[in-house]
Amino acid sequence: MGIVKDKRTGLYSIKKTIDGKVYWKSLKTKNFKEAKVRAKTIEKIIIRNHYQNILKPSKKSFKEIAKAFIEDKKRRQRSPLTIKTYERVIKCKLNNNLNGNEQTQRLYRRHLSVIYNWAIKKGLLDSNPYNDSPKQTIPKISYYTQKEVEKILDGLGNRKIDKMIKVLFYTGLRRGEAGHLKEEDVLDDLIIVYGKTGRRTIPIPKEIKPIFDDLEIYTFNPESLGLALQKRGLSATKIRHTFATRLVRNGMDLYRIAKLMGHASVKTTEKFYAHLKPIDIKNHSDFLKL
């Protein structure tokens, strides 16, 4: 948006470009401060009228609204990853394929609600069918039982993947975090982890400390690690849930678990693990003992 003064009349006008189309509207004032105030209101009217003209009432289909939404996101230089997520949700909506578990359903509703609210703001729709969020239930998580953990750890050899499996069970690292682990990220007693919620540190349990002296464990990448685990019939996510479940059941408080897991909020930890029954163990080093 630009505010331009007419040299001949002294009146200010607003210049607004949308989708390559230029709109001019007189602000009918010679006072710049007053022109700035009026420009904000006029700009909203110009934007609303622009999109209403593009999408006539008979053409207000979700497909066209979604297309205009994506174009608007790209103009605002949003993250390509964010745009791809919206495009995927839109594709599922157009194909009537909004299926999946509870977490997936919530992702669909959240992104579709943003699209519909955007359309309402632009004057393209009157209501948002995704405004009402369903009550969240306790999510079902999959983890290895105590006997399964013992069997897996007892069956480990001295190969690279065996060492990494043990690291996963004692640190709760995400697959991507473990796959990007570097030698310089390991200090005497701490691992520095760069996860999706930022940087965090994890104490190194004595059971796995010698493993980090072996340089071959730093040669994984997330894809190769995932394939190696799959060949063993294991899942990094399931191991991660096992790590947290063992801590909860052995009495560690959720705040400390959230820090170890790299959760952005302790509410995430509560959602997944608060229903598990803890027992009282005082010493931190005992929390991961079998």
C-alpha positions as CSV (number, residue, x, y, z in Angstrom):
1,M,0.0,0.0,0.0
2,G,1.2,3.5,-0.9
3,I,-0.2,6.9,-0.1
4,V,0.4,9.4,-3.0
5,K,-0.2,13.2,-3.0
6,D,-1.7,14.8,-6.1
7,K,0.5,17.7,-7.0
8,R,-2.3,19.5,-8.8
9,T,-5.0,19.3,-6.1
10,G,-3.0,18.5,-3.0
11,L,-5.3,15.6,-2.1
12,Y,-3.9,12.3,-1.0
13,S,-4.8,9.0,-2.7
14,I,-4.2,5.3,-1.9
15,K,-2.4,3.0,-4.3
16,K,-2.9,-0.7,-3.7
17,T,-1.6,-3.6,-5.9
18,I,-3.2,-7.0,-5.7
19,D,-2.4,-9.9,-8.0
20,G,-0.8,-7.5,-10.4
21,K,-3.9,-5.2,-10.5
22,V,-3.4,-1.6,-9.4
23,Y,-6.2,0.2,-7.5
24,W,-6.4,3.9,-6.9
25,K,-8.8,5.6,-4.5
26,S,-8.9,9.2,-3.4
27,L,-8.6,9.7,0.4
28,K,-10.3,13.2,0.0
29,T,-7.9,15.0,2.4
30,K,-4.8,17.2,2.2
31,N,-3.7,16.2,5.7
32,F,-1.2,13.3,5.7
33,K,-2.0,12.0,9.2
34,E,-5.7,11.9,8.4
35,A,-4.9,10.2,5.1
36,K,-3.0,7.4,6.9
37,V,-6.0,6.7,9.1
38,R,-8.4,6.7,6.2
39,A,-6.0,4.5,4.1
40,K,-6.3,1.6,6.5
41,T,-10.1,1.5,6.1
42,I,-10.0,2.0,2.3
43,E,-7.3,-0.7,2.0
44,K,-9.6,-3.3,3.6
45,I,-12.5,-2.3,1.3
46,I,-10.3,-2.6,-1.8
47,I,-9.0,-6.1,-0.7
48,R,-12.5,-7.3,0.0
49,N,-13.9,-6.0,-3.3
50,H,-11.0,-7.5,-5.2
51,Y,-11.6,-11.0,-4.0
52,Q,-15.4,-10.8,-4.2
53,N,-15.0,-9.8,-7.9
54,I,-12.6,-12.8,-8.5
55,L,-14.9,-15.3,-6.8
56,K,-18.5,-14.5,-7.7
57,P,-21.2,-16.0,-5.4
58,S,-21.8,-18.8,-7.9
59,K,-18.1,-19.7,-8.0
60,K,-17.3,-19.8,-4.2
61,S,-16.2,-23.4,-4.3
62,F,-13.6,-24.6,-1.9
63,K,-11.2,-25.3,-4.8
64,E,-11.2,-21.7,-5.9
65,I,-11.0,-20.3,-2.3
66,A,-8.1,-22.7,-1.6
67,K,-6.3,-21.6,-4.7
68,A,-6.7,-17.9,-3.8
69,F,-5.5,-18.7,-0.2
70,I,-2.3,-20.5,-1.4
71,E,-1.5,-17.6,-3.8
72,D,-1.9,-15.1,-0.9
73,K,0.4,-17.3,1.3
74,K,3.1,-17.3,-1.4
75,R,2.8,-13.5,-1.8
76,R,3.4,-13.2,1.9
77,Q,6.6,-15.3,1.5
78,R,5.5,-18.0,3.9
79,S,7.7,-21.1,4.4
80,P,7.6,-23.5,1.5
81,L,7.1,-26.3,4.0
82,T,4.1,-24.5,5.5
83,I,2.6,-24.0,2.0
84,K,3.2,-27.7,1.1
85,T,1.3,-28.8,4.3
86,Y,-1.7,-26.6,3.3
87,E,-1.5,-28.0,-0.3
88,R,-1.6,-31.5,1.0
89,V,-4.6,-30.8,3.3
90,I,-6.4,-29.1,0.4
91,K,-5.8,-32.1,-1.9
92,C,-7.2,-34.4,0.8
93,K,-10.2,-32.2,1.2
94,L,-10.9,-32.1,-2.6
95,N,-10.5,-35.9,-2.8
96,N,-12.8,-36.4,0.2
97,N,-9.9,-38.2,1.8
98,L,-9.8,-36.6,5.3
99,N,-9.0,-39.9,7.0
100,G,-6.4,-40.8,9.6
101,N,-5.8,-41.1,13.3
102,E,-6.9,-38.4,15.9
103,Q,-3.7,-36.4,15.5
104,T,-4.1,-36.4,11.7
105,Q,-7.7,-35.3,12.0
106,R,-6.7,-32.4,14.2
107,L,-4.1,-31.3,11.6
108,Y,-6.8,-31.3,8.9
109,R,-9.2,-29.3,11.0
110,R,-6.6,-26.8,12.1
111,H,-5.4,-26.0,8.6
112,L,-8.9,-26.0,7.1
113,S,-10.1,-23.7,9.8
114,V,-7.3,-21.2,8.9
115,I,-8.4,-21.4,5.2
116,Y,-12.0,-20.8,6.0
117,N,-11.3,-17.9,8.4
118,W,-9.1,-16.3,5.7
119,A,-12.1,-16.6,3.3
120,I,-14.4,-15.0,5.9
121,K,-11.9,-12.1,6.4
122,K,-11.8,-11.5,2.6
123,G,-15.7,-11.5,2.5
124,L,-15.9,-14.7,0.5
125,L,-17.7,-16.8,3.1
126,D,-20.0,-16.2,6.1
127,S,-19.1,-19.1,8.3
128,N,-16.4,-21.6,9.2
129,P,-17.6,-25.2,9.5
130,Y,-14.3,-26.1,11.3
131,N,-14.6,-23.6,14.1
132,D,-15.7,-26.2,16.7
133,S,-12.8,-28.4,17.8
134,P,-13.7,-31.9,19.1
135,K,-12.7,-32.7,22.6
136,Q,-9.3,-34.3,22.8
137,T,-9.0,-37.8,24.1
138,I,-6.0,-39.5,25.6
139,P,-3.8,-40.5,22.6
140,K,-2.9,-44.1,22.2
141,I,0.9,-44.6,22.1
142,S,2.8,-47.7,21.3
143,Y,5.7,-48.7,23.4
144,Y,7.8,-51.8,24.2
145,T,7.0,-53.7,27.4
146,Q,9.6,-54.2,30.1
147,K,10.2,-57.8,28.9
148,E,10.5,-56.7,25.3
149,V,13.0,-54.0,26.3
150,E,15.1,-56.6,28.2
151,K,14.9,-59.0,25.3
152,I,16.0,-56.3,22.7
153,L,18.8,-55.0,24.8
154,D,20.1,-58.5,25.8
155,G,20.1,-59.4,22.1
156,L,22.3,-56.5,20.9
157,G,25.7,-57.2,19.5
158,N,28.6,-54.9,18.7
159,R,27.5,-53.7,15.3
160,K,26.9,-50.0,14.5
161,I,23.1,-50.3,14.5
162,D,23.2,-52.3,17.8
163,K,25.0,-49.4,19.5
164,M,22.6,-46.8,18.1
165,I,19.6,-48.9,19.3
166,K,21.0,-48.8,22.8
167,V,21.5,-45.0,22.5
168,L,17.9,-44.6,21.5
169,F,16.6,-46.6,24.4
170,Y,18.6,-44.5,26.9
171,T,18.2,-41.0,25.4
172,G,14.8,-41.0,23.7
173,L,16.2,-39.2,20.6
174,R,14.0,-38.7,17.6
175,R,15.2,-40.6,14.5
176,G,16.2,-37.4,12.8
177,E,18.1,-36.2,15.8
178,A,20.0,-39.5,16.1
179,G,20.6,-39.5,12.4
180,H,22.2,-36.1,12.5
181,L,24.3,-36.7,15.6
182,K,27.9,-35.4,15.3
183,E,31.0,-36.1,17.3
184,E,31.2,-32.5,18.3
185,D,27.7,-32.6,19.8
186,V,28.9,-35.0,22.5
187,L,30.6,-33.6,25.6
188,D,31.9,-35.4,28.7
189,D,28.5,-36.0,30.3
190,L,26.0,-34.4,27.9
191,I,24.7,-34.7,24.4
192,I,23.8,-31.4,22.6
193,V,20.7,-32.1,20.5
194,Y,19.3,-29.9,17.8
195,G,15.6,-31.0,17.4
196,K,12.5,-29.6,15.9
197,T,11.8,-27.5,19.0
198,G,15.3,-26.1,19.2
199,R,18.5,-26.9,21.1
200,R,18.5,-29.1,24.3
201,T,20.9,-31.2,26.3
202,I,20.5,-34.8,27.5
203,P,22.7,-36.3,30.2
204,I,24.6,-39.4,29.1
205,P,23.8,-42.4,31.2
206,K,26.8,-44.5,32.2
207,E,25.3,-47.5,30.4
208,I,25.9,-45.9,27.0
209,K,28.8,-43.5,27.6
210,P,31.5,-45.8,26.0
211,I,29.4,-45.9,22.8
212,F,30.1,-42.3,21.9
213,D,33.8,-43.0,21.6
214,D,33.0,-45.1,18.6
215,L,33.1,-42.8,15.5
216,E,31.0,-45.2,13.4
217,I,27.7,-44.2,15.1
218,Y,28.1,-40.7,13.7
219,T,27.9,-42.0,10.1
220,F,24.1,-42.5,10.2
221,N,21.6,-40.3,8.5
222,P,17.9,-40.3,9.3
223,E,17.0,-42.5,6.2
224,S,19.7,-45.1,6.7
225,L,18.9,-45.3,10.4
226,G,15.2,-45.8,9.7
227,L,16.0,-48.6,7.3
228,A,18.4,-50.3,9.7
229,L,15.8,-50.2,12.5
230,Q,13.1,-51.5,10.1
231,K,15.2,-54.5,9.3
232,R,15.4,-55.3,13.0
233,G,11.6,-54.9,13.3
234,L,12.0,-51.8,15.4
235,S,10.6,-48.3,15.3
236,A,12.4,-45.1,16.5
237,T,9.1,-43.6,17.5
238,K,8.1,-46.6,19.5
239,I,11.5,-46.6,21.3
240,R,11.1,-42.9,22.1
241,H,7.7,-43.6,23.6
242,T,9.2,-46.5,25.6
243,F,11.9,-44.1,26.9
244,A,9.3,-41.6,28.2
245,T,7.0,-44.4,29.5
246,R,9.8,-45.9,31.6
247,L,10.6,-42.5,33.1
248,V,7.0,-41.8,34.0
249,R,6.3,-45.2,35.5
250,N,9.5,-44.9,37.5
251,G,8.4,-41.6,39.0
252,M,10.1,-38.8,37.2
253,D,8.1,-35.6,37.1
254,L,6.6,-34.6,33.7
255,Y,8.5,-31.2,33.6
256,R,11.9,-33.0,33.5
257,I,10.6,-35.6,31.0
258,A,9.4,-32.7,28.8
259,K,12.9,-31.2,28.8
260,L,14.6,-34.6,28.0
261,M,12.1,-35.3,25.2
262,G,12.4,-31.8,23.7
263,H,8.7,-31.0,23.9
264,A,7.9,-27.4,23.3
265,S,5.4,-27.5,26.2
266,V,4.9,-29.7,29.2
267,K,1.3,-30.0,28.0
268,T,2.5,-32.2,25.2
269,T,4.1,-34.5,27.7
270,E,0.9,-34.5,29.8
271,K,-1.2,-35.4,26.8
272,F,0.8,-38.5,26.0
273,Y,2.1,-39.7,29.3
274,A,0.2,-38.2,32.3
275,H,-2.2,-41.2,32.5
276,L,0.6,-43.7,33.2
277,K,0.9,-44.8,36.8
278,P,4.2,-43.7,38.5
279,I,6.1,-45.3,41.4
280,D,8.4,-43.5,43.7
281,I,12.1,-43.7,42.9
282,K,14.3,-40.8,44.1
283,N,17.6,-41.2,42.4
284,H,17.8,-39.9,38.8
285,S,20.2,-42.6,37.7
286,D,17.6,-45.2,38.6
287,F,15.0,-44.0,36.2
288,L,16.3,-45.9,33.2
289,K,17.4,-49.1,35.1
290,L,15.8,-52.3,33.9
